[in-house]
């Protein structure tokens, strides 16, 4: 009976120590999880508790995922210091300028610049 319990314990440890495997066949080292590719990123391996996975984007704990959109490529950002709109990330003291017929847009400080249909114009 002790032998059977010992074998069951060894099998459980072997299962837990095995690399993570995704549906696509991607493997990660022991202790890491698979983040499958998705609409927001290529995925990869990450350590739960130190990072998270959102639709294929791996971000460090404390960071949020900014989905790609018509204004930018998105990415990981700190919500305390950065805002995300339609894939564009700007610091909280900046304003968004959407792409338009005159330019690709970007971030600007209204005190020093303005936005004209995607063009950033210095004052």
N, C-alpha and C positions, 0 to 999 in steps of 0.2 A: 504494500500500500504506500509506503514512504517513497519507493522508487517511482511509482506512477505520479505522485504529487511533485516529486523532483523533476521528472520529465516535463510535466505540464508547466512548471515554473520556468524551466529552461526555454521551452517553446514560446512562452509569453514574452520573455526577455528578448529572444531572437526576433520576434515580430516587432517589438517596440524599437529595437535597434536597427531594423532594416531601413534602407533609404526610402524616402517618400516617393511615390510614383503617381504621376498624373494620368488622366485619361489619354493624353496625347503621347504618353510614354516618357515624358521628362522625369528624370530622377534628381533627387536632392540628397545631400549628406544627412546622416542621422541627426535628429534634433531640429531639422529644418522642414518647412512645409513648401509645397509647390503652389505657386501663383500661376495659374494657367493664363495664356495670352487672352486678351480681350480687346474690346473697342478702345480702351484707354491706354494700353501698353502691351509690351511683348511678354510680360510675366517674368518668372524666374523663381529663385529660391529665397526664402526669408525665414527668419527666426521669430516665431510667435512671441509676443511680449516686447519685441524690439522693433518690429515692423508690422505692417498690415498690407493686405492686398485688396484693391478695389478695381474690378473689371480689367485686370491685367496690369495695373499700375501698382508697384511696390513703393510704399512710403514708410519712412521711419516713424516710430511711435511719437505722437504729438504733432505730426504733420497730417494735413488733409490732402485728398486728391482733388485736383482741378481738372475736370474733363476737357479734352480738346474741343475746340469749337471754331466758329467762323472768324473769331478775332485772334486766336492763338493756339499754340500746341498743347497748352495745359502743363501739368506737372505737379510736383508736391510743394506744399506751402504751409507756412505757420499762420493760422487764422488770427493770431494776435497782432500780426504785423503786415499781413498781406490779404488782399481780396482777390477773388476770382470771378470774372464775368466772361462767359462765352469763350473760355480757353485762354483769356488774357489775364495775367497776374500783375497787379500794381500794389505798391505799398499803400498803407492806409492813408497817408498824407497826399496821395496822388489821385488824379481823376482819370477816367478811361476816355480814350478817343477811339471810336469805332473806325474800322477801315472804311474808306469811301472812294469817290471818284478822283480825289486829289492826293490820296496817300494811303499807306498801310495802317495808319493809326498808331496808338501806343499809349504810354502813360505820361501825364504831365501835371505840373503844379499850376493851378489856375492863377496864382499870384504872378507867375512869370511867363506863362504861355497860354495859348488857347487852341481849340481844335476847330478846323474848318473842313468838314467833309473828308476826314481822314488825314489831313495835313496838320502837323503841329507847328504853330506859329509863335515865335518868341516875341515878348512885349518889349 
